Amino acid sequence: MGKITSKEFQLAVAIALMGFLLTSRQWILWLNSLTVVGGFLVYYALLYAALYTLEKMGLVVFGFKIEKLEQTVGLLLISFAFFAIVNWENPYVQYVTMGSFSGASPVFYQTEDGILWQFTAQLIPTASVEAQRLFAFVLMPFLITLAGVTLVTKKIQLQSI
C-alpha cells in the first residue's frame, strides 16, 4: 500500500471542507436565489479552481501534463461536454419524467446540461423538443469537446479509419 503525501492529504481535507460548506443550507438557499446562468457561473468557477489546483499539483490527462491556462480551459471544456450528457439535471428530463417543464428549483438546472438546454431553448425556441434535445445534448457536446481537445493538445487532427 502506498503512502499518502502531504499534498494528497491536503487535497482530501480541502474536499471535505468544500463538502461541508457547499452542502450547507445557507449555500443551497443562496444558489436557489440565482438564475440558471448565475448558478452555473458559480459552479464553473468552483470547477475551474479545482482543476487549477490539480494542475499545480501535477495533473496529467490523456498523457499530457497540464501546464498552461489554455490546457486547463480545454480540460474544463471536455469535462463540460461529458457532464452535459450524464447529469440528467435539465428541463428536458423534467419534461420527460413529469410531463412539464415547470416545477423544479433553478438549482437543479445550474449544470452543464441545464445551461445547454436553456441556451438551446433560447436559440431555437420554435424547434421541437426532440430537435432541441439533439442540438443541446449531441451537437453542442461534440463541438465543445473538439474545442477542448484542441486546447489541451494544441492541435486537432481527424484521421480516417
C-alpha positions as CSV (number, residue, x, y, z in Angstrom):
1,M,0.0,0.0,0.0
2,G,1.4,3.4,-1.0
3,K,1.9,6.3,1.3
4,I,-0.2,9.4,1.3
5,T,1.8,12.6,0.7
6,S,1.2,15.9,2.4
7,K,-0.3,17.3,-0.8
8,E,-2.7,14.4,-1.2
9,F,-3.8,14.7,2.4
10,Q,-4.3,18.5,2.0
11,L,-6.5,17.7,-1.1
12,A,-8.6,15.3,0.9
13,V,-9.1,17.9,3.6
14,A,-10.0,20.5,1.1
15,I,-12.6,18.2,-0.5
16,A,-14.1,17.5,2.9
17,L,-14.2,21.2,3.8
18,M,-15.8,22.0,0.4
19,G,-18.3,19.3,1.1
20,F,-19.2,20.8,4.4
21,L,-19.5,24.4,3.0
22,L,-21.1,23.6,-0.4
23,T,-23.9,21.4,1.1
24,S,-24.9,23.8,3.9
25,R,-28.4,25.1,4.0
26,Q,-27.3,28.7,3.5
27,W,-25.3,27.8,0.4
28,I,-28.1,25.9,-1.2
29,L,-30.6,28.6,-0.5
30,W,-28.2,31.2,-1.9
31,L,-27.8,29.1,-5.1
32,N,-31.6,28.8,-5.3
33,S,-31.8,32.6,-5.4
34,L,-29.6,32.7,-8.5
35,T,-30.7,32.3,-12.1
36,V,-29.6,29.2,-14.1
37,V,-26.8,31.2,-15.7
38,G,-25.7,32.8,-12.4
39,G,-25.6,29.5,-10.6
40,F,-23.8,27.8,-13.5
41,L,-21.1,30.5,-13.4
42,V,-20.6,29.9,-9.6
43,Y,-20.4,26.1,-10.3
44,Y,-17.8,26.6,-13.1
45,A,-15.8,29.0,-11.0
46,L,-15.5,26.2,-8.4
47,L,-14.7,23.6,-11.0
48,Y,-12.1,25.8,-12.6
49,A,-10.5,26.5,-9.2
50,A,-10.4,22.7,-8.6
51,L,-8.8,22.0,-12.0
52,Y,-6.3,24.8,-11.5
53,T,-5.3,23.4,-8.1
54,L,-4.9,19.9,-9.5
55,E,-2.8,21.4,-12.4
56,K,-0.5,23.0,-9.8
57,M,-0.2,19.6,-8.1
58,G,1.0,18.0,-11.4
59,L,-2.2,16.7,-13.0
60,V,-1.7,14.7,-16.2
61,V,-4.6,14.0,-18.5
62,F,-4.5,11.8,-21.7
63,G,-0.7,11.6,-21.4
64,F,-0.4,15.4,-21.4
65,K,0.9,17.3,-18.4
66,I,-1.4,20.2,-17.9
67,E,0.9,23.2,-17.7
68,K,-0.8,26.2,-19.3
69,L,-4.1,28.2,-18.9
70,E,-5.4,27.1,-22.3
71,Q,-4.9,23.4,-21.4
72,T,-6.9,23.9,-18.1
73,V,-9.6,25.6,-20.1
74,G,-9.5,22.8,-22.6
75,L,-9.9,20.2,-19.8
76,L,-12.8,22.3,-18.5
77,L,-14.5,22.2,-21.9
78,I,-14.0,18.4,-22.1
79,S,-15.4,18.0,-18.6
80,F,-18.3,20.3,-19.5
81,A,-19.2,18.1,-22.6
82,F,-19.0,14.9,-20.5
83,F,-21.2,16.2,-17.7
84,A,-23.7,17.7,-20.1
85,I,-24.6,14.2,-21.2
86,V,-24.5,12.4,-17.8
87,N,-26.0,14.8,-15.3
88,W,-29.7,14.5,-16.3
89,E,-30.4,17.7,-14.5
90,N,-32.2,19.8,-17.1
91,P,-35.7,20.9,-18.1
92,Y,-35.8,18.2,-20.8
93,V,-35.5,15.5,-18.1
94,Q,-38.2,17.3,-16.1
95,Y,-40.4,17.3,-19.2
96,V,-39.8,13.6,-20.0
97,T,-40.3,12.4,-16.4
98,M,-43.0,14.7,-15.2
99,G,-44.7,15.9,-18.5
100,S,-44.0,19.5,-17.8
101,F,-41.1,21.9,-17.9
102,S,-42.1,23.5,-14.6
103,G,-41.9,22.5,-11.0
104,A,-38.1,22.2,-10.4
105,S,-35.8,24.5,-8.5
106,P,-33.4,26.5,-10.6
107,V,-30.6,24.9,-8.6
108,F,-31.2,21.6,-10.4
109,Y,-30.6,23.4,-13.7
110,Q,-27.4,25.2,-12.8
111,T,-25.4,22.5,-14.5
112,E,-23.8,21.8,-17.9
113,D,-26.9,20.2,-19.3
114,G,-29.2,22.8,-17.8
115,I,-27.2,25.7,-19.3
116,L,-27.1,23.9,-22.7
117,W,-30.8,23.3,-22.6
118,Q,-31.5,27.0,-21.7
119,F,-29.2,28.2,-24.5
120,T,-30.8,25.9,-27.0
121,A,-34.4,26.8,-26.0
122,Q,-33.5,30.5,-26.4
123,L,-31.6,30.0,-29.7
124,I,-34.2,27.8,-31.4
125,P,-37.4,28.2,-29.3
126,T,-39.8,27.0,-32.1
127,A,-37.9,23.8,-32.7
128,S,-39.4,20.5,-31.5
129,V,-38.4,19.2,-28.1
130,E,-36.6,16.4,-29.9
131,A,-34.7,18.7,-32.2
132,Q,-33.7,20.8,-29.1
133,R,-32.5,17.7,-27.4
134,L,-30.3,16.7,-30.3
135,F,-28.9,20.2,-30.6
136,A,-28.3,20.6,-26.8
137,F,-27.0,17.1,-26.0
138,V,-25.4,15.8,-29.2
139,L,-24.2,18.6,-31.4
140,M,-23.1,21.0,-28.7
141,P,-21.1,18.5,-26.6
142,F,-19.5,17.3,-29.8
143,L,-18.3,20.8,-30.7
144,I,-17.3,21.7,-27.2
145,T,-15.2,18.5,-26.9
146,L,-13.5,19.4,-30.2
147,A,-12.7,22.8,-28.8
148,G,-11.4,21.3,-25.5
149,V,-9.2,18.7,-27.2
150,T,-7.7,21.4,-29.4
151,L,-6.8,23.5,-26.3
152,V,-5.4,20.5,-24.3
153,T,-3.3,19.1,-27.1
154,K,-2.7,22.3,-29.0
155,K,-3.7,20.5,-32.2
156,I,-6.6,18.7,-33.7
157,Q,-6.4,16.1,-36.4
158,L,-9.1,14.0,-37.7
159,Q,-7.9,10.7,-39.2
160,S,-9.8,8.3,-41.4
161,I,-10.2,4.8,-40.1
